[in-house]
Amino acid sequence: MFNAVASSRKLTNSPHQILFASLIGSTIEFFDFYIYGTASVLVFPKLFFPASDPASSMLASLATFAIAFLARPLGSAMFGHFGDRFGRKKTLVVALSTMGLSTVAIGTLPTYHTIGFVASLLLALCRFGQGLGLGGEWGGAVLLAIENAPPNKRAWYGMFPQLGAPIGFLLSGGVFLLLSRCLTNRQFFSFGWRLPFLASAVLVFLGLYVRLTITETFVFQKALEQNRQVKLPMLSLFRQHAKSLIAGITVCLATFVLFYLMTIFALSWGTTMLGYSRGKFLLMQLFDVSFFAATIPISALLAEHGRRRVMLWVTLLIGIFGLVMAPMFTAGTTGAVLMMGLGLSLMGLTWGPLGTVISELFPTSIRYTGSSLAFSVAGIVGASLAPYIATWLARSYGLQYVGYYLSAAAVVTFFGLLSIRETRDYDLISSERLEDQGNQNR
């Protein structure tokens, strides 16, 4: 039902402007984030860490990959505070700028051969900046979409910033694949790897232009009119909504573990232990990421009829997938392609409604802070160390234990979903059920 609030809605921005602004920003952020992830496997172990022990260099590089996830909660707290106090639009502009500057800086860094251990420290510092930016970007991009959406289309609108993940991955993987095809190995490690980081400056300027042309979200404007803001969103979150925060973290967990096993860990293991060439495995991943992108709209449409039910079924399938992942991965090229295709299809089905589900758990006054922090902390637990833990498990106990790790994460998420309410029928402004509000308005 659209109720009185929905029927009186007057958007300054058209739906196309809103959806494109939420999509373009998240695409740029995820592109920047993924080119680091790809380089942390293909480039950084050789150029930013001692070359005497390749295995230790790989683990050290994956550890710097994890730094951004540790920075995300700080970014969520900082940008969430300003987003809940002063508005979504201004905060999103600053978050995108922070991510962009950090990414471009990576493309200019001297290597370990030039300045030694200082190069590793500078790389870690830039990665920290990426984490700060993404900590504020994701939540704001989702709110930009769902806080401007009609009540019966919030999952559909909230799907658009989520599409930034597969699009950003396709762009980042495509760039590295193109460089691998067009440059010699020596040229690639000499200067080619820097090009994606430097080129992100163009995308950031485009994103900033689009973000600056939009106005504040409808829901936040109504919150300002009704004086619903709180002075310290973080304090209010922990005092009054800690249960929702914990639930949001657990709901995100399996999604993070699944994605980083299918991308970063798979790329690392495939190009080292399984003997695939860099170009071939990137091509395999790019093909499979298309399934990720294709299933996101499907899950959003399904979620309009009930978010919790869709997420529960997909999480159950993720747990089962963990039990068959290892034998598929080692069954030759066909098996590896099927494994990643199935895993990334499940990823799309859980990723599509995730932003909407997490955001709807919190009231407007702390929604930016709450949704961003839940997402960021889940990133620490489920994503930051996932490639590292998976590599350690596979080397120490065998590849099947990586699958068990995924199944265990799915169990945690399943119980997290059982602990939350269905949020489809709740109004974002009043936090009341739409049908109840409709009865009051009669």
JOJOGI-V327671 format. One record per run of one state. SS is the DSSP state (H for helix, E for strand, L for the rest). FROM is the first residue (numbers start at 1). LEN is the number of residues. Records with the same first field share a line. If there is no record, write none. Layout:
SS->FROM-LEN  FROM-LEN
This chain:
L->1-2  8-7  43-1  48-6  87-1  107-5  116-1  147-4  183-2  193-1  213-5  226-7  241-1  273-5  304-3  330-2  352-2  360-4  385-1  397-3  419-7  427-6  442-1
H->3-5  15-28  44-4  54-33  88-19  112-4  117-30  151-32  185-8  194-19  218-8  233-8  242-31  278-26  307-23  332-20  354-6  364-21  386-11  400-19  434-8
E->426-1  433-1
